[in-house]
């Protein structure tokens, strides 16, 4: 099994990007306060139903099959 160093390039860039993002001030003071408040909330929320967030798909007209 051969090992290609070029396969590591994307991972190295992801690590570098993560380090840069951690060093940056990405949120305003108000956003940081709001985020801290949200993180302090208890975590008993129900999982989100992805179907309820997705736009409904149009239904085919009667007598027409979408499988054709």
Protein Blocks (a to p, Z undefined) as FASTA:
>chain_A
ZZdfklmmmmmmmmmmmmmmmmpcfbdfklmmmmmmmmmpcckbccddfklmpccddddd
ehiafkZZ
